[in-house]
């Protein structure tokens, strides 16, 4: 995938890899969403979403050995999520943040990510031709963002497939949500209309590969 002249790799996990900078990019981890919903009385979910998400990040670290990691906001589901982490998960997270130059981008769910877990907290971050922040605006080339949790559907050999996806028109990019309990918004939704030209592609996540699908082939999720 090329975004504003930069070659990037979409990982089937939903992470983005920038080989030139050895940088791993993740969007919308929503750590401790399960415990947050339970505390709000929204029903009980298995309280293992944080553990599953951190385990997937550790796997990516073994695969890519990144020099830097950028989390594009909403890394924590709410302002108290950092305090609800189990001791084991907090230790695992601190090990991850200490292993690279870890950047927390501020999101709307976590405008002040907890600093005791390591890493740097920034409102946004620019590197070369790319500009990383949480909420996509569609205003500048090279924008890399999250927030919208994109998801796409396509029909293949009569079978309808719906998957989380990356969305890009070659100028800007929105990442899928990485968190275990994060949902998805259809890329045909009006929220995407102002961000991308009509010839955008949804890079849909598969088991072992990421497949680009032209916008005209997509169906509502």
N, C-alpha and C positions, 0 to 999 in steps of 0.2 A: 504494500500500500504506500502511495505517495501523498503527503499532505504538505502543501505549500513548499514543494521541492525537497522535502525530507522523507527519506525512506524509513518506514516503520513496519513492525511485525505485529500482527494480531494473533494473540495466543488463544487457543480454544477455551481456556479458563475464563476469558473475558478481560485479561490483562493486556496491556500494550507494552511492547518492548522497542526501545530506541537503541539499536546496536551501536551507532556511532558514539553515543554518550554513555553506553552501558547503563541505561536508565529504565527502570520498571515503573509503569504508571497504572494506578488502580483507581477506580471510581466507586463511590457510594458503598462503602463496606457495611455501614449501619450496624456496627458492633453493639451487642446487647439489645437488639430489637426485640427478641423474645421476652427478655425480662422486663423491658419497658412496656410492652403490651400487657403482660401479666399484671404489672403494678397498676396499670390504668384500668384494669378490670375488663380487658378486651378478650378474655379467654386465655387458656393455658396452651403454650406451645413448648415442645421439647427445648430445654434451656441449653442447647449445644450449638447454637448458630455461631457464636463467637469462636468457639473451639474449632468448628469446621472451617470457618473463614481463615483463621490464623494458620491452620494446617495446610490449606491450599497456598497461602502466601509462602510458607516454608518450603513447599514443593517447588514453587517458582524460583526461590532463592537458590535451591540446589541445581535447578536447570540452567539458570542464566548467570548466577553469581553477579548481581548488579552492584555497581558502584554507588548508585543513587536510587531512591524510591520516592515517587511523588504520589500522594493520595489526594484526589481531587475533591475533597469536601464530603460532608455527611459521612465521615468515617465512623462517627459515633451517633447512635440513633437519637440521643438527646443529651442535655447538659449534665445529667447525672450518670450517664452510661459508664464513664471511667471509674466511678466509685462502685458500680455494681459488678465489675469484673471479678471473677474468682482470683484467688492468689496465684493459682497455676497459670491462668490465662494472662494475668498481668505480667508475670515473670517471662512468659513466652513472648509477649509483645515487646517488652523492654529489650529482650535479646535481639529481636528483629530490628528495632529502631537503632540499636547500637551497631548493627552489622553494616549499615550503609549510611550515606548522607540522606537521612529520612526527612521529607518535607510534608507537613500536614497543611493542606490548603483549607481555609475556613469555608464551611458550608452553611446552609440555612438551618440545618438541624444541630450543627455544632459550631456556632460562631467563635467559640473559644475552646478548641480541643485541649484536653487535659495535658499540662506540660510535664507532669511527674512521670509520664510514660516514655519520655525521650522524644527526640526529633525536634525539628524547627517548625514553628507555626507562622505561616505567611498568608496574606490575603490573596496573592497571586504570584506567579513565578514565570519569568521569561528566560528563554535560552535559545539563542540563535533565531531561527525563523519560526519558532513555536512559542506560544503564549498559553500557559496552563492556568485555568481558574475553574470555579465550581459551576456556575450557571452560564450556559451558552448565550451569546448575544447576537451572533451573526454579523457583527460590525467590522471585524478585521480578519484578514487572512492569517492562517497559522493558529487559529484558536483551537485548543484542545480542552474539552470540558466534559462534565458528567451531568448530574442532576435529573435528567429526563428519563433515565432507565429504559433506553430504547429496546423495542421488541418488534419482530417482523414475522410475517407468515407468507408462505409461497406454496403453490401446488406442484408436486412432482410426481409424474406418472399416476395421476389421479388421487394421490395421497396428499393431504394438507399437512404441512409442517410449520410449527410456530417455534421460534427460538429467540433468545436474547441476541442482540447484534450491536456491532459498531455501525455508525452512520457517517458517511463522508461524501463530499462532492469534489474532493481533491484540494479544496481550499481550507476547510475546517473539518473538525472531527468531534463526534460525541461518543463517549464510551458506554458500554453496558454497565449496569450495576453489578458489582462483584460480590456483594454480601449474600450470605446463604438464604436470608429471608426477604431479600429485596424483590419487589415485583417488577412489572414492565409496562411501558406505555407504547402503543402502536406507533410506528414511524410515519403512518399516514395521518396521524392526529394533527390538528391545526397548530399545535405547539411547535411542530417541526417545519411548518410551511415557510416561515420567515427566515429560517436558518439556512436552507439548502435550495440550490437550483433544482429544477424538475428532473435532472438526470443524475441524481445522487444514487449511491449504492448502499445497500444494507449488507454488511459483512456478517453473515449469520453463523452462530457458533454450532459446530458439530462435535462429535465425540473426539475426533482426532485432527480436525482441520476447521478452518474458517472459510466459508464460501461466499464470494460476492454475488449479490442478486440485484439487478437493475430495478429502479423504482417502479417501472411500468409493469413488472411481473408480480409485484407484491399484492397481497390481499389484506383486508382488515383482520386484525388479530381477534 
